[in-house]
Amino acid sequence: MSSTKVSLPVAVAAAALSALAAFAVASASKKRTKKVPPIKLTYFGIQGEAEKVRLAFTLGNIPFEDVVVPFSEWKELKSKTPYGQLPLLQIGEEEPMAQSYAMLRIAGRMSNGRDVFADEDVPAIEEALGFVADIERSWRIPVGIGIGPAKYGYEKGTEETNAAIKRVRETWVKEDCRNFMSLLTKKLEGKKFLIGSKVTIADCALVPKLNRMMSGGVDHVPTTCLDDFPVVKEYVSRFMSLKEVAAKHTATYVKKRCAGKDEAAGGGANLAA
């Protein structure tokens, strides 16, 4: 009888992975029975970088305080934040934390409702989040040139700058937008959501961006920019029709927080995307 020897490093790695998996399962079980501490999410009164976190808490049936910072108060608050940006998330008595994607994953793990960040789905979710990040990087340029034109070599408010903003945004609609929406259409073939039949934090990250593109709140990006991609529009509608989302993220809410001209904030506020 032949036998297969397993090297010590491989055996140790296998044991470590097994222990990690067991810990993850135990943690997942505990998180659903543990009382949720008070949660405070602080951002401006727009969708921006906080919306994905709000959606993850909403789908996970996790109550949170949605603290809105007026743009007029941002200058004073900025120096008190870890990186000079919002959003901030405070859980219980812990120090407020920054970085919206860290918040998104934490919100997904805390879920008491839909399991939007299940262990078995992590590889597919992370891959999808990478794709969303590609779209965000592209989208940040046409939005960012309006928020902070100086970063792109333009003086705010001049005719030259306004012409550059128009040119950049119209080019983005014709080129990058169409490219990414074609890729997204292909990714959604035979699926209800990004990874399949289950809604996840990846959808929470993507849908607000798509809503913003169609909002009319970004000059020279028309509300019809996704009309040639019915699969994408159906996907957005499907997500927004989820009972938890529809109950708290009403048409009035979306219009108020998505259609505004967020260029007004500026000053390093994390708005772009």
N, C-alpha and C positions, 0 to 999 in steps of 0.2 A: 504494500500500500504506500503510495507516495503522499507526501505531506508538503504543504506550502508554508514556508517560514515568513513571518511578518516582521519587518525591521522595527526596532524600538521606536524610532521617530514616527513611523507610520502608525504604530499602535497607540503612541501617546497622542498623536493628532486626532485619531479616531475617537479615543476616549474623551478628549477635550471637546470635540464636536458633539459627542453624545451628551456630555454634561451640559453644554451650552443649550442644546435643544431641550433638554429636560427642564433647565432653568427658565427658558422662554415659555414653555408650556405652563409651568407653575406660575410664572409671573402673569401670563395672560389670564389664568384662572383667578388669581388674586385680585387683579385690577378690576374685575367685574363685581367683586363683592366688597371692595374697600370703599369707604365713604370718600367722596370727592371733596377736596378742600376748596375754599373759595378761589375762583379764578378771575383774573382781571386782564383783559386784552386792550391795550392802549394804541390808538392810531388816529388818523384824521377821519373826517366824515366822508370818506370815499372808499372804493373797493381796494385798489392798490395792492400792496403786499400783504395786508392783513386778511383779505377776503377768503383766501384758501384755508386759513386757520379757523375763521368763523364758520365756514362750511363744514370743516372736519368736526368741530365741536357740535354743530347742529345735527349732523348725521349720526354722530356718536351719542346723542342725547346727553351731552355734558353741559350743564348750565354755566354761563360765564357772564361777567360784566363787560359790556362793550363800551369802553370809555372813549369818547370822541374829543380830540384835541383841536381847538380852533386854530386855523393857520396863523392867526394873529399872536398866538401864544407860543408858537414853535421856536422862535429865536431864543426865548428865555429858557425853554425846556431842553434845547438841543445839547447844551454842554453837560447836562445831567444824565444823558443816555450813554451806554457803554461805547457806542461807535458813532455817535452823532446822527443816529437814525431812529426812525420808528418802523415797525411796531415794537412794543415791549409786551412781554407776557410775565405775569406774576402769579405763582401758584402758592396759595397759603401765605405763610410768612417768609418764604424764600425771597432772595434778592430778585428783582426783575431781570429777565433774560432777553437778549436780542436774537436776531437771525430767524427770519420767518420760516425757513425750511426746517430748522430744528424744531420750531414751534409746531409745524404741521405734523411732523413725525410723532412728537409727544402727544398731540391731540389725537392722532390716530391710535396710539397705544392706550390711551385712557378710555376709549370708547365703551359706553354701556349700551349702545344701540347697534347699528350696523358695524360689522367688523371691517373697517375701512383700511386697516393695515395688518392683516392677518399674517402670521409667520409663514404659512405656506405660499403666500402671494408676494412675499418681499422681493424676490428676484425680478418678477414681472413688473411689480410696481416701481422698483428702482430704475429699471430700463425705461419705463414710460416717463418717469420723472426726468430722466436724462433728455428725452425727446422734448418734453415741455420746456426744459432749460434752453434747448437750442432755439425754440420759438421765442422764448423770452429775450434771449440775447439779441436776436434779430429785431424784435419789436421795440426793444429799449432805445434803439437809435432814432427812429422817427419820432418817438414820444420824447426822448431825452433832449433832442435838439430844440424843442419848444420850451422845455422846463429850464434848461441851462445852456443856452446857445454859446456862451463863452467857452465851454469845454470843447466846442467844435470849431472854435476860431471865429465866432461871430459876435457882434455887439447886439445886445438885446434891444428890440424895438425898431431897428432900422429897416428900410425898404430892402436892402440887400439880404438881411437876415430873414425877413418874412418870405422873400423869394426862395431862399435856400431851404427853409422849412417846407414850403409848398413842393419844391422839387424833390426833396428827400422823401417826403411822405407819399407823393404820387408814384414815385419810382418803386417804393416799397410795396405799395398795393399791387402794382403791375408785375413785380418780379418775386421778391421774397414771400409775400403773402400767398401768391398763387402756388409757389413751389411747396411751401409748408402745408397748405391746405390739401394739395394733391397727395402728399405723403400721409397726412392725417386721414384722408378718405380711404387710402389703401389700408392703413392700420386698423380702421374701424370696420373693415369688411367682415360681415358675419358676426359682429359683436354689438352689444348694447353700450358697453363702456370701453375704456382704453385697454383693459386686460381681459375682457370677456363679458360675462353676464353680471359681474359684481362691480358695484361702484366702489372706488377707492380714493385714497388721498391724492392720487395722480389726477383724477378727474376734478377734485377740489382745486387743484393747482391750475389746471388748464381752462376750465369753463369761464372763470372771471376774465381771463385774457381775451377769450373769444367774444364775450359779452362787451368788453371794452372796445374791441375793434369795430363792432357793429353799433356802438352807442350813439355815434354822431358827436361825441364829446372831444374827439381829436380832429382838428381842422384838416381838411384834405384827405381824410380817410372816410369814405362814404359809408352810410349805413348799409349799403348794398354790397359791400366788399366781399361778403361770403356767399352771395346769391348763386354763384356758379358752382357751389359745393353743397348740394342739398343734403348729402350724408352728414356733413359737419353740422349744418343747421339743425337737422333732426336730432343729432347727438346732444347738442346744447339744449334743445327743447325737452328732450327726454330727461336730462339731468335736472333742469329747472322744475320739471313736473313731479319729481320725487316728493312724496307727501311731506317729509321733514323740511325740505328746502322750500317748497311752495307755501308752507304755513308761515315761515319766518322771513323768507326772502321774496316778498311780494313784488308785483310789478312796480308799485310805488317806491319800494325800497331800492330796487335795481335802478330805476330811473334817477332817483335822488343821488345815489352813490356812484353811479356809473357814467352818467351823461355830463357831469360837471366839468368845467375847464380847469383841470388840476394844475395847469402851469402856474397858477397864482401862488402856490406854496414855495417852490424853489428852495434855496438855502440848504441843499443837501438832504432834504426830506426824501425818504425812500418811496417814491411814487411811481416811477416809470413802469413798467410792466403792468 
